[in-house]
Amino acid sequence: MAAPPEGVPCWADAMFADLESAKRFYGDVLGWTFGESAAEYGNYTQAYSDGKAVAAVVPPMPGQEGQSAWCLYFSSPDAAATAEKIRANGGTVLLEPMKVGDFGSMLLAQDPGGVAFGVWQAGTHQGFEKRGVPGAYCWAEVFTREPGKADAFFPAVFPYTVKRMEDEAVDFKVFSVGDEIVLGRMRMTDDFPPEVPPYINVFFAVGDCDATVTKALERGGRLHFGPVDSPFGRFAALSDPQGAAFAVIDTGTTKGEMPRLTADS
């Protein structure tokens, strides 16, 4: 399996103070199983859906306890070169490019508006072994209070073309690599409490959105939005018991017409 093209989301992981609790929650809600923790890599633990790697969980790094959040990684052929692009376009490199055994190289960064993300240069670990099907990563959206900064930054760092949704009620754009739409960008409205930082909302596909939400709530999760129908699928925004935000979507249940997209000027 070849590495995804540059700029395509290729992996997701999250830090949890209580790793066993996180494994129980996502195992019950998304049907994941988990491999052995890799002590030499900080107890990094991969999650699997039907035997295919779909994500990972890891204890927090020193000083980051209590900061559970999902991190989305974008594919890069050269993490060091991407780090330079990040700096040149007003972003911040939080963790310098580092080699992770023969698996690949990674870095962590923020865009100029404070949106955190990762970059992955594949070695033997190419990223998601499946996507877009129940139990796997499906989609992601940048939620930001400074959309102009995100719109300038991400296409400067990655080879994105940009289109905007023709909807007066929402400020939403999509970033594409070639003909594939790979990422959304949503302006955060006043509905978001001021203490909620900008972030990338990671969507996992499920077979039944409502049933998944019920499971999540029964196991200590919180519902923030939905479930609601859309042309893309029925979806809901949640957070797990340790506060990491994520979304679930049933792409087989759609309603309404697809919105029109116009090339960004």
VENFENNOR-V356614 format. One record per residue. RES is the residue in one letter. SS is DSSP state (helix for helix, strand for strand, loop for the rest). PSI is psi in whole degrees, 0 to 359 (* if undefined). OMEGA is omega as a letter, one per 40 degrees, with the letter a starting at -180 (* if undefined). Layout:
BEGIN
res: <RES,RES>
ss: <SS,SS>
psi: <PSI,PSI>
omega: <OMEGA,OMEGA>
END
This chain:
BEGIN
res: <M,A,A,P,P,E,G,V,P,C,W,A,D,A,M,F,A,D,L,E,S,A,K,R,F,Y,G,D,V,L,G,W,T,F,G,E,S,A,A,E,Y,G,N,Y,T,Q,A,Y,S,D,G,K,A,V,A,A,V,V,P,P,M,P,G,Q,E,G,Q,S,A,W,C,L,Y,F,S,S,P,D,A,A,A,T,A,E,K,I,R,A,N,G,G,T,V,L,L,E,P,M,K,V,G,D,F,G,S,M,L,L,A,Q,D,P,G,G,V,A,F,G,V,W,Q,A,G,T,H,Q,G,F,E,K,R,G,V,P,G,A,Y,C,W,A,E,V,F,T,R,E,P,G,K,A,D,A,F,F,P,A,V,F,P,Y,T,V,K,R,M,E,D,E,A,V,D,F,K,V,F,S,V,G,D,E,I,V,L,G,R,M,R,M,T,D,D,F,P,P,E,V,P,P,Y,I,N,V,F,F,A,V,G,D,C,D,A,T,V,T,K,A,L,E,R,G,G,R,L,H,F,G,P,V,D,S,P,F,G,R,F,A,A,L,S,D,P,Q,G,A,A,F,A,V,I,D,T,G,T,T,K,G,E,M,P,R,L,T,A,D,S>
ss: <loop,loop,loop,loop,loop,loop,loop,loop,strand,strand,strand,strand,strand,strand,strand,loop,loop,loop,helix,helix,helix,helix,helix,helix,helix,helix,helix,helix,helix,helix,loop,loop,strand,strand,loop,loop,loop,strand,helix,helix,helix,loop,loop,strand,strand,strand,strand,strand,strand,loop,loop,strand,strand,strand,strand,strand,strand,strand,loop,loop,loop,loop,loop,loop,loop,loop,loop,loop,loop,strand,strand,strand,strand,strand,strand,loop,loop,loop,helix,helix,helix,helix,helix,helix,helix,helix,helix,helix,loop,loop,loop,strand,strand,strand,strand,strand,strand,strand,strand,strand,loop,loop,loop,strand,strand,strand,strand,strand,strand,strand,loop,loop,loop,loop,loop,strand,strand,strand,strand,strand,strand,strand,loop,loop,loop,loop,loop,loop,loop,loop,loop,loop,loop,loop,loop,loop,strand,strand,strand,strand,strand,strand,strand,strand,loop,loop,helix,helix,helix,helix,helix,helix,helix,helix,helix,helix,helix,loop,loop,loop,strand,strand,strand,strand,strand,loop,loop,loop,loop,loop,loop,strand,strand,strand,strand,strand,strand,loop,loop,strand,strand,strand,strand,strand,strand,strand,strand,loop,loop,loop,loop,loop,loop,loop,loop,loop,loop,loop,strand,strand,strand,strand,strand,strand,strand,loop,loop,loop,helix,helix,helix,helix,helix,helix,helix,helix,helix,helix,loop,loop,loop,strand,strand,strand,strand,strand,strand,strand,loop,loop,loop,loop,loop,strand,strand,strand,strand,strand,strand,loop,loop,loop,loop,loop,strand,strand,strand,strand,strand,strand,loop,loop,loop,loop,loop,loop,loop,loop,loop,loop,strand,strand,strand,loop,loop>
psi: <125,154,147,157,157,133,350,133,131,349,158,138,169,148,137,131,322,91,320,322,319,318,320,316,306,333,317,318,319,359,20,150,166,143,185,143,137,98,325,347,40,31,31,130,118,146,145,146,117,39,1,136,127,345,186,157,152,147,156,150,157,132,354,20,142,16,51,130,147,140,127,135,139,141,141,140,347,96,323,319,322,322,320,321,320,312,318,340,24,3,177,129,114,325,117,154,129,143,136,84,221,7,324,195,146,162,160,143,173,146,174,342,4,10,120,145,170,165,137,123,111,140,247,339,109,345,211,131,347,158,157,7,159,132,355,164,142,321,165,151,134,118,118,148,354,71,326,321,318,320,329,322,304,318,343,331,322,158,62,144,154,136,151,150,133,81,114,336,349,142,95,134,162,145,135,149,112,232,0,123,123,347,142,160,117,132,130,128,181,352,338,125,146,336,350,117,162,151,171,121,117,129,132,137,143,162,337,106,312,318,323,318,317,314,315,317,321,336,19,4,170,141,127,334,138,194,146,147,151,168,343,342,170,125,166,149,131,174,149,175,341,7,2,124,143,173,156,147,135,99,352,352,97,157,133,171,146,137,154,141,138,139,135,137,*>
omega: <a,i,i,i,a,i,i,i,a,a,i,i,a,i,i,i,i,a,a,i,i,i,i,a,a,i,i,a,a,i,a,i,a,i,i,i,i,a,a,i,i,a,i,a,a,i,a,i,a,i,a,a,a,a,i,i,a,i,a,i,i,i,a,i,i,a,a,i,i,i,i,a,i,a,i,i,a,a,a,i,i,i,i,i,i,i,a,a,i,i,a,i,a,i,a,i,a,a,i,a,i,a,a,i,a,i,i,a,i,i,a,i,i,i,a,i,i,i,a,i,a,i,i,i,a,a,a,i,i,a,i,i,a,a,a,i,a,a,i,i,i,i,a,i,a,a,i,i,i,a,i,a,a,i,i,a,a,a,a,i,a,i,i,i,i,a,a,a,a,i,a,i,i,i,a,i,a,a,a,i,a,a,i,i,a,i,i,a,i,i,i,i,a,a,i,a,i,a,i,i,a,i,i,a,i,a,a,a,a,i,i,i,i,i,a,a,i,a,i,i,i,i,a,a,i,e,a,i,i,i,a,a,i,a,i,i,a,i,a,a,i,i,i,a,i,i,i,a,i,a,i,i,a,a,i,a,i,i,i,i,a,i,a,a,*>
END
